[in-house]
Amino acid sequence: MTELIERKIRLHAQHLYEKRGQADGSALQDWVEAESQVLGNSILAPLYRKTRTEADAG
């Protein structure tokens, strides 16, 4: 399930990158913005955040 959310984030970040004219140097900013927007609209956000926290700790 979290793979689906991550795929949506990746696609949205790609869209933001393309919208900026494919200028390099803002990948992290694009990812954070995409993550915020996708998770803001998802009831699965708590599950995704928990999974990411566990992955970072482990």
C-alpha positions in Angstrom: 0.0 0.0 0.0 2.8 2.4 0.8 4.4 1.6 -2.5 1.3 3.1 -4.2 1.6 6.3 -2.2 5.3 6.5 -2.9 4.6 6.1 -6.7 2.1 8.9 -6.6 4.7 11.1 -4.8 7.3 10.2 -7.4 5.0 11.0 -10.3 3.9 14.3 -8.7 7.6 15.3 -8.0 8.3 14.5 -11.7 5.5 16.7 -12.7 6.8 19.6 -10.6 10.3 19.1 -12.1 8.9 19.3 -15.6 6.7 22.3 -14.7 9.9 24.1 -13.6 11.4 23.4 -17.1 13.5 20.4 -15.9 16.0 22.6 -14.2 18.3 20.6 -11.9 19.0 21.3 -8.3 15.6 21.2 -6.7 14.9 17.4 -6.4 14.5 17.5 -2.6 12.3 20.5 -2.7 10.2 18.8 -5.4 9.9 15.6 -3.4 8.9 17.4 -0.2 6.3 19.5 -1.9 4.9 16.5 -3.8 4.9 14.4 -0.6 3.1 17.1 1.3 0.4 17.5 -1.4 -0.1 13.8 -1.9 -0.2 13.0 1.8 -2.5 15.9 2.4 -5.1 14.2 0.3 -4.6 10.7 1.5 -6.3 8.8 4.4 -3.2 6.5 4.2 -0.8 9.3 5.3 -0.4 8.0 8.8 0.5 4.5 7.5 3.0 5.9 5.0 4.7 8.1 7.7 4.9 5.2 10.1 6.4 2.9 7.5 9.0 5.6 6.5 9.9 6.3 10.1 10.5 2.6 10.8 12.6 2.3 7.6 14.7 5.2 8.6 15.2 3.9 12.1 16.0 0.3 11.0 
